[in-house]
Amino acid sequence: MKILHISWNSIRFKLVVGLLLVTVPLITLLFYNNFYSIRVVHNQVALSNKNLISLYMGQIDTQLRDAERNLIGLVTSDYDIQSMNLPNSEDEYQLAKHSVSTKLSSDILLYKSIDAFFVYSDTRKDLLDVFKSNIEFAERDMVEQKLHEILGSPPEFAEGGSRWFVRKIGQDFYALRILRSGSLYIGAWVNAKTLLIPLNLIDLGQEGSALLVSNTGELMISTNTLPDEHIDFTKSFDQYYMTGVKNSLLVVGEPSQEGNFSLAAVIKDSQILQNLPNLSRLTLFISVISIALLPLSLFFLRHILLVPLKRLIMVMKRINDGNVNVRIESHKASDEILLVNQTFNHMMAQIEELKIHVYEEQLSKQKAELQHLQLQINPHFFMNSLNILFNLAQVKNYELIQEMTLCLVRYFRFMFQSNLTFVSLREELQHVRNYVRIQELRFPGSLTCVIDVPDFLENIPIPPLVIQSFLENSIKYSVTLEEPVSISVSIDLKEDGLDPYVEIVIRDTGKGFSEHVLSLIQSGHTVHDEEGEHIGIWNVRKRLQLLYGGKASITCFNGYPQGAVVEIKLPYETEI
């Protein structure tokens, strides 16, 4: 199978595939090892910081939960709160309010994560709040106004449900928890900055930052300035993730169990990986260089191996086509290739010399064999001729004896030169007519022969005695004194594709070939039957094979309604 004219079994294909099978896995392994190392570092850093963030988030939740329990205790069991809710008089309300203020002032000191407690009377629109001493007046006033806005309207704070909820007041975010008891709202609030104070102790590096984010992904507060403005906090904190546009940042977090916010840590990837990015760039550089060197390696292999091998293959193809005199030209190459070329050229020179010797020996052998085959005909015909002369002498027909003798002289004159490989068709036909005349003298009134040949074919070369051998067979096995026999010889030029050939068709009106004889002829064996050995057909077939190889053919079959037909096809040649 081939792709782009390159065989799958070629050395070129195997070299390319081999290089790819070596380089691609190595490059893949480099990339995998690099990414695996980065992932391991990310996992370790994320796990460590996740545990730390979870610990601090747990501490914040514990403090918020304790403050919430204090609020619940006030709602459920504090007498002064109940008095403020349902006072019998204004004086009772004011006294209860003072007592609650005193109690909340002492409680605020116990809850470090809470900035303020407050009680709001919905019927009187009266707000009682207790702050820590470090809360500035402007912040107090701003938060009080927001509380009046929240608590004076329908209970929008219900969005927090049973949890702390986040509101942005001014420029800061606050976590609020509000409980309702009758017409009173008891609650607490804390600035996100207060919640973040313990996280300043977390060491996240120079560019790392701890921060609080709302459940909508909005940044509430952070310990340091974030290295990227486009950080996505909307994803789940179940596992770490990478984010950022300007910088690659690792984010881990832990959602609060008490409020709708989360504690998170953001660490710059370059800080985590330290020298790993340089290793990644080095890996990428090595991979790119390796890929870039692939064509150069293939070019180098092509120059030192494939091109010399291609020259050798081209020369071998030409030798396979029969051009044994070609040699590999001298080119600059490796020592091993030069040795192969020199050895190949020396070997081909020896083969060419040996082939010349073998060829000359074969020619001598073929010439001797041709002469032997042609001489096989002479004794056979000579005996027939003597038999004719004997019969004529018995009847004392001196005129026919003279004509017969003249025909024999012409016949044997042709036979004496028949050791030639080729004769012209004109000479062969003159000999055939002379031979037919001899047979007509032998069988008067029983034999007729017609020869049809175009004039332009009379000079073509053919092997001698080819036509005469088949005429001799037809006369020997078809002509009798009881029934006359007609023989025709038709010669014409035909084409098979682009190759012209000479077709010689010899027909007789005798009894034809028997099935046994036809099978022997088609198998290429000599024919033996009750009438003796048919050596003529085998003789001609053997001579044509020696002279033409597989370019000539003989076909024998029976004609309709009777008679034998022999078709001889010879390559068309214009010169002897």
C-alpha positions in Angstrom: 0.0 0.0 0.0 1.3 3.5 -0.8 0.6 7.0 0.4 1.8 10.0 -1.7 3.8 7.5 -3.8 5.8 6.3 -0.8 5.7 2.6 -0.1 4.9 1.5 3.5 7.7 -1.0 3.1 10.3 1.5 2.0 13.3 2.5 4.1 12.3 6.2 3.8 8.9 5.5 5.3 10.4 3.3 8.1 13.0 6.0 8.9 10.4 8.7 9.2 8.1 6.6 11.3 11.0 5.5 13.4 12.1 9.1 14.1 8.5 10.0 14.9 8.1 7.0 17.2 11.2 8.1 19.1 10.8 11.8 19.2 7.0 12.1 19.7 6.8 9.9 22.8 9.9 11.7 24.3 8.3 15.1 23.7 5.0 13.9 25.0 6.8 12.5 28.1 8.5 15.9 28.6 5.2 17.8 28.4 3.4 15.2 30.6 6.2 15.3 33.2 6.1 19.1 33.2 2.4 19.4 33.6 2.3 16.6 36.1 4.9 18.4 38.3 2.9 21.6 38.1 -0.3 19.8 39.0 1.4 18.1 42.0 2.7 21.5 43.2 -0.7 23.0 42.8 -2.4 20.2 44.6 0.1 20.4 47.6 -0.1 24.2 47.9 -3.9 24.1 47.5 -4.3 21.4 50.1 -2.1 23.2 52.6 -3.9 26.5 52.2 -7.3 24.8 52.1 -6.6 23.4 55.5 -5.4 26.7 56.8 -8.4 28.6 55.4 -10.8 26.0 56.7 -9.3 26.4 60.2 -9.7 30.2 60.2 -13.2 29.9 58.7 -14.1 27.6 61.5 -12.8 30.1 64.1 -14.9 32.9 62.5 -18.0 30.7 62.4 -17.5 29.7 66.1 -17.3 33.4 67.1 -20.4 34.3 65.0 -22.3 31.3 66.4 -21.4 32.3 70.0 -22.7 35.9 69.3 -25.8 34.5 67.8 -26.4 32.3 70.9 -26.1 35.4 73.1 -28.8 37.1 71.0 -31.0 34.1 71.2 -30.5 34.1 75.0 -31.6 37.7 75.2 -34.7 37.1 73.1 -35.8 34.0 75.0 -34.9 34.7 78.7 -34.0 38.3 79.3 -36.6 40.2 81.4 -35.5 43.6 80.2 -35.9 42.7 76.6 -39.4 41.4 77.4 -40.2 44.7 79.2 -39.0 46.7 76.2 -41.2 44.6 74.0 -44.4 45.1 76.1 -43.8 47.9 78.5 -46.5 49.0 80.9 -45.4 52.6 80.7 -42.8 54.8 79.1 -40.8 54.8 82.3 -40.7 51.0 82.3 -39.5 51.1 78.7 -36.7 53.5 79.4 -35.6 51.6 82.5 -35.5 48.3 80.6 -33.7 50.1 77.7 -31.0 51.3 80.1 -30.6 47.8 81.6 -30.3 46.2 78.2 -27.7 48.8 77.2 -25.7 48.1 80.3 -25.9 44.3 79.6 -24.9 44.7 75.9 -22.0 47.0 76.8 -20.6 44.3 79.0 -21.3 41.5 76.5 -19.6 43.4 73.6 -16.3 43.1 75.4 -16.6 39.3 75.4 -17.1 38.9 71.6 -14.0 40.1 69.8 -15.4 39.3 66.4 -18.5 41.5 66.9 -18.4 45.2 66.4 -21.9 46.1 67.8 -25.1 44.8 69.3 -28.4 46.6 68.8 -32.1 46.5 69.8 -34.7 48.2 67.6 -38.3 48.9 68.6 -40.5 48.8 65.6 -43.4 50.6 67.3 -41.3 53.5 68.6 -38.7 53.5 65.7 -36.2 53.6 68.4 -32.7 52.1 68.0 -30.4 51.1 70.9 -26.9 50.1 69.8 -23.7 49.4 71.6 -20.4 49.7 69.8 -16.8 48.8 70.5 -14.6 51.7 71.5 -12.6 51.6 68.3 -15.6 52.2 66.1 -15.5 55.8 64.8 -18.5 58.0 65.0 -18.9 58.4 61.2 -19.1 54.6 60.8 -21.5 54.4 63.7 -23.8 57.0 62.2 -23.6 55.4 58.7 -24.5 52.0 60.1 -27.3 53.3 62.3 -28.9 55.0 59.3 -28.7 51.7 57.3 -30.2 49.9 60.2 -33.1 52.3 60.4 -33.6 51.8 56.6 -33.5 48.0 56.9 -35.6 47.7 60.1 -38.0 50.5 59.4 -39.2 48.8 56.2 -40.7 45.4 55.7 -38.3 42.7 56.9 -35.9 42.7 54.0 -33.2 41.2 56.3 -35.1 38.0 55.9 -32.9 37.3 52.9 -30.4 36.0 55.4 -33.0 33.7 56.9 -31.5 32.0 59.9 -28.0 33.0 58.9 -25.7 36.0 59.0 -26.1 38.0 55.8 -23.9 40.5 54.0 -24.7 44.1 53.2 -22.5 46.8 51.7 -22.7 50.0 53.8 -20.7 52.8 52.4 -17.4 51.5 51.1 -17.3 48.5 53.4 -19.1 45.2 53.7 -20.8 44.1 57.0 -22.2 40.8 58.2 -25.5 41.2 60.1 -27.6 38.9 62.2 -31.1 40.0 63.2 -33.6 38.2 65.4 -37.3 39.3 66.0 -39.2 39.1 69.2 -42.6 40.8 69.0 -42.1 44.4 68.0 -38.3 44.2 68.8 -35.4 43.4 66.5 -32.3 42.2 68.3 -29.2 41.9 66.3 -25.4 42.3 65.8 -23.2 43.4 63.1 -19.5 43.2 62.3 -17.3 45.0 59.7 -15.6 42.5 57.2 -12.4 44.2 58.2 -12.8 42.9 61.8 -13.4 39.4 60.5 -10.3 39.6 58.4 -7.9 40.8 61.2 -6.8 37.3 62.3 -6.1 36.4 58.7 -3.3 39.0 58.6 -1.2 36.3 60.4 -1.5 33.9 57.4 1.7 33.9 55.4 0.6 33.6 51.7 3.7 35.2 50.3 4.3 38.7 49.1 1.7 38.5 46.4 -0.7 36.2 48.1 -3.9 37.5 49.7 -6.6 36.2 52.1 -10.1 37.7 51.5 -13.8 37.5 52.2 -16.2 37.2 49.3 -20.0 37.2 49.2 -22.1 34.3 48.0 -22.5 36.2 44.7 -18.7 36.3 44.2 -18.3 40.0 45.1 -15.0 40.8 46.9 -15.7 42.1 50.5 -12.2 42.7 51.8 -8.7 41.3 51.3 -5.4 41.4 53.3 -3.4 42.6 50.2 -4.0 44.2 46.9 -5.0 41.6 44.4 -2.5 41.0 41.5 -5.4 40.9 39.0 -8.7 42.8 38.7 -10.5 40.0 36.9 -10.7 37.2 39.3 -13.7 34.8 39.2 -15.1 34.1 42.8 -18.4 32.6 41.6 -17.1 29.1 41.3 -17.5 26.5 44.0 -14.8 26.2 46.6 -15.1 22.4 46.8 -11.7 22.3 45.1 -9.1 24.7 44.0 -9.2 26.4 40.6 -7.0 28.7 38.4 -8.3 32.1 37.3 -7.1 35.5 36.3 -6.5 37.4 33.1 -3.2 39.3 33.6 -1.8 36.6 35.9 -2.5 33.0 36.6 -3.9 32.7 40.1 -4.7 29.8 42.3 -7.9 30.2 44.4 -8.9 28.1 47.4 -11.8 28.8 49.7 -14.1 27.7 52.4 -17.8 28.8 52.7 -19.1 29.9 56.0 -21.5 27.7 57.8 -23.1 30.7 59.6 -23.4 33.3 56.9 -23.7 33.8 53.1 -20.0 34.6 52.6 -16.8 32.6 52.2 -13.2 32.9 53.2 -10.7 32.5 50.4 -7.0 32.7 49.6 -5.5 33.9 46.3 -1.9 32.9 45.5 0.0 34.0 42.3 1.0 31.0 40.2 4.5 32.2 39.6 5.0 32.4 43.4 3.8 28.8 43.7 5.8 27.3 40.9 9.0 29.5 41.5 11.5 27.9 39.0 9.0 25.5 37.4 7.9 28.1 34.7 11.5 28.3 33.6 11.6 24.5 33.4 8.3 24.6 31.5 9.8 27.1 29.0 12.9 25.0 28.8 10.8 22.0 28.0 8.9 23.9 25.4 12.1 25.2 23.9 13.6 21.7 23.7 10.3 20.3 22.2 10.2 23.1 19.6 13.9 22.6 18.7 13.3 18.8 18.5 10.4 19.3 16.2 12.3 21.8 14.1 15.3 19.4 13.9 13.1 16.6 12.5 13.1 18.0 8.9 16.8 18.7 9.3 17.4 15.1 10.5 15.3 13.8 7.6 17.2 15.9 5.2 20.5 14.7 6.6 19.3 11.1 6.4 18.1 11.7 2.9 21.5 13.1 1.9 23.7 10.4 3.4 21.5 7.4 2.9 18.3 7.7 0.9 19.8 9.6 -2.1 22.6 7.0 -2.6 20.2 4.2 -2.0 17.8 5.8 -4.6 20.7 5.9 -7.1 21.4 2.2 -6.4 17.7 1.3 -6.9 17.5 3.2 -10.2 20.6 1.4 -11.5 19.2 -1.9 -10.4 15.9 -1.2 -12.1 17.7 -0.4 -15.4 19.7 -3.6 -14.9 16.4 -5.5 -14.3 15.2 -4.1 -17.7 18.2 -5.7 -19.4 20.8 -2.9 -19.4 23.6 -4.7 -17.7 26.2 -2.2 -18.9 25.0 0.6 -16.6 27.0 1.6 -13.5 26.5 3.8 -10.4 28.1 7.1 -11.0 30.7 8.5 -8.6 29.3 11.0 -6.0 30.4 12.3 -2.7 29.1 9.9 -0.1 30.0 8.1 3.1 32.7 5.5 3.1 30.2 2.6 3.5 28.1 3.9 0.6 31.3 4.3 -1.6 32.3 0.7 -0.7 28.9 -0.6 -1.7 28.9 1.4 -5.0 32.4 0.2 -5.9 31.6 -3.4 -5.0 28.3 -3.2 -7.0 30.0 -1.8 -10.1 32.8 -4.4 -9.9 30.2 -7.2 -9.5 28.2 -5.9 -12.5 31.3 -5.7 -14.6 32.0 -9.4 -13.9 28.4 -10.3 -14.5 28.4 -8.5 -17.8 31.6 -10.2 -18.9 30.2 -13.6 -17.8 26.9 -12.9 -19.6 28.8 -12.1 -22.8 30.6 -15.4 -22.6 27.4 -17.2 -21.8 25.6 -15.4 -24.6 28.3 -16.3 -27.1 28.2 -19.9 -26.0 24.4 -20.0 -26.3 24.6 -18.5 -29.8 27.1 -21.2 -30.8 24.9 -23.8 -29.2 21.8 -22.5 -30.9 23.5 -22.3 -34.2 24.7 -25.9 -34.0 21.2 -26.9 -32.8 19.5 -25.1 -35.7 21.8 -26.7 -38.2 21.1 -30.1 -36.7 17.3 -29.4 -36.8 17.5 -28.4 -40.4 19.6 -31.4 -41.3 17.0 -33.6 -39.8 14.7 -32.7 -42.7 17.2 -33.6 -45.4 17.4 -37.4 -44.9 13.6 -37.6 -44.6 13.0 -35.8 -47.9 15.9 -37.5 -49.6 14.4 -40.9 -49.1 11.1 -39.8 -50.5 12.8 -38.3 -53.6 14.8 -41.5 -54.3 11.5 -43.4 -54.1 9.9 -41.0 -56.7 12.9 -41.5 -59.1 12.7 -45.2 -58.7 9.0 -45.3 -59.5 9.6 -43.1 -62.6 12.5 -45.2 -63.8 10.3 -48.3 -63.5 7.8 -46.8 -66.0 10.7 -45.4 -68.2 9.3 -41.9 -68.2 12.5 -40.2 -69.1 10.9 -36.8 -69.6 9.5 -36.7 -66.0 12.8 -38.2 -64.7 14.6 -35.2 -66.3 12.1 -32.7 -64.8 12.2 -34.5 -61.5 16.0 -34.5 -61.5 16.0 -30.7 -62.3 13.6 -30.1 -59.4 15.8 -32.1 -57.1 18.9 -30.2 -58.2 17.1 -26.9 -57.3 15.8 -28.4 -54.1 19.2 -29.6 -52.9 20.9 -26.4 -54.0 18.5 -24.6 -51.6 19.1 -27.2 -48.9 22.9 -26.8 -49.1 22.5 -23.1 -48.2 19.7 -23.8 -45.7 22.2 -23.6 -42.8 21.4 -19.9 -42.9 19.3 -18.6 -40.1 17.0 -16.6 -42.3 16.1 -16.5 -46.0 13.8 -14.1 -47.9 10.1 -15.1 -48.2 10.6 -15.1 -52.0 13.4 -17.7 -51.8 11.3 -19.8 -49.4 8.3 -19.7 -51.7 10.4 -20.6 -54.8 11.7 -23.6 -52.8 8.1 -24.5 -51.8 6.9 -24.3 -55.4 9.8 -26.5 -56.4 8.9 -29.0 -53.7 5.2 -29.0 -54.6 6.2 -29.7 -58.2 8.1 -32.7 -57.1 5.1 -34.0 -55.2 2.8 -33.3 -58.1 5.1 -35.6 -60.2 4.7 -38.1 -57.5 0.9 -37.9 -57.2 -0.3 -36.8 -60.7 -3.9 -35.5 -60.6 -4.1 -36.0 -56.8 -2.6 -32.8 -55.5 -3.2 -29.0 -56.2 -1.5 -26.2 -54.3 -2.4 -22.4 -54.3 0.0 -19.8 -52.8 -1.4 -16.3 -52.0 1.1 -13.7 -50.8 1.3 -9.8 -51.3 4.2 -8.6 -53.3 5.4 -6.2 -50.5 6.1 -9.2 -48.2 8.4 -11.1 -50.6 11.5 -9.5 -49.2 10.8 -10.1 -45.5 13.1 -12.6 -43.7 11.7 -15.9 -42.3 13.4 -19.1 -41.1 14.0 -21.5 -44.0 11.9 -24.7 -44.5 9.1 -23.5 -42.2 6.4 -23.5 -44.8 7.8 -26.5 -46.7 7.8 -28.6 -43.4 4.0 -28.2 -43.0 3.4 -28.8 -46.7 5.4 -32.0 -46.4 3.2 -33.1 -43.4 0.0 -32.3 -45.3 1.1 -34.2 -48.4 2.5 -37.1 -46.3 -0.7 -37.6 -44.2 -3.5 -36.3 -46.6 -2.6 -37.1 -50.2 -3.8 -40.4 -51.5 -4.4 -41.8 -55.1 -8.1 -42.4 -54.2 -9.1 -38.8 -53.5 -7.5 -35.5 -54.7 -6.3 -33.1 -52.0 -6.1 -29.3 -52.3 -3.5 -27.3 -50.3 -3.5 -23.5 -49.9 -0.9 -21.2 -48.4 -2.1 -17.7 -47.4 0.4 -15.1 -46.2 -0.6 -11.6 -44.9 0.6 -8.8 -42.6 -1.6 -8.1 -39.6 -1.4 -6.1 -36.3 -1.9 -7.0 -32.7 -2.2 -3.7 -30.9 0.9 -1.7 -32.1 3.0 -4.8 -33.0 2.7 -6.0 -36.6 3.2 -9.7 -37.4 3.3 -12.0 -40.4 0.5 -14.6 -40.5 1.0 -17.8 -42.5 -2.0 -20.1 -42.8 -1.6 -23.5 -44.4 -4.9 -25.5 -45.1 -5.6 -28.9 -46.7 -8.7 -30.8 -47.5 -7.5 -34.1 -46.0 -8.9 -35.9 -43.1 -7.3 -33.5 -40.5 -5.7 -34.1 -37.1 -6.9 -36.7 -34.8 -7.8 -35.6 -31.2 -4.8 -37.5 -29.9 -2.4 -35.8 -32.3 -3.9 -32.3 -31.5 -3.4 -32.8 -27.8 0.2 -33.8 -28.3 0.9 -30.8 -30.6 -0.7 -28.4 -28.1 1.4 -29.8 -25.3 4.6 -29.3 -27.3 5.6 -32.9 -27.5 6.7 -34.9 -30.6 3.7 -36.7 -32.2 3.7 -40.5 -32.4 0.8 -42.3 -33.9 0.1 -45.4 -36.0 1.6 -43.6 -39.1 4.9 -42.9 -37.4 6.6 -39.9 -35.8 5.4 -36.3 -36.9 8.9 -34.7 -36.4 8.2 -31.8 -38.8 5.9 -29.8 -36.5 8.1 -30.3 -33.4 11.1 -29.4 -35.5 9.6 -26.1 -36.6 8.3 -25.2 -33.2 11.8 -25.8 -31.7 13.5 -23.6 -34.3 11.0 -20.8 -33.9 11.6 -20.9 -30.1 15.3 -20.6 -30.5 15.1 -17.8 -33.1 12.2 -15.7 -31.6 11.7 -16.8 -28.0 8.0 -16.3 -27.2 7.3 -13.8 -30.0 6.4 -16.5 -32.6 3.6 -19.1 -32.3 2.2 -22.1 -34.1 -1.5 -23.1 -33.8 -2.9 -26.3 -35.2 -6.6 -27.2 -35.5 -9.1 -28.9 -37.8 -11.0 -26.8 -40.4 -14.6 -26.9 -41.5 -15.9 -29.3 -42.8 -12.6 -31.2 -42.8 -8.9 -30.8 -43.2 -6.0 -29.6 -41.1 -5.2 -25.9 -40.5 -1.8 -24.6 -39.3 -1.4 -20.9 -38.4 2.1 -19.6 -38.0 2.7 -16.1 -36.5 6.1 -14.5 -37.0 7.3 -11.1 -35.8 7.4 -8.6 -38.7 11.0 -7.8 -39.7 12.1 -5.8 -42.8 15.7 -6.9 -43.0 17.5 -10.2 -42.9 
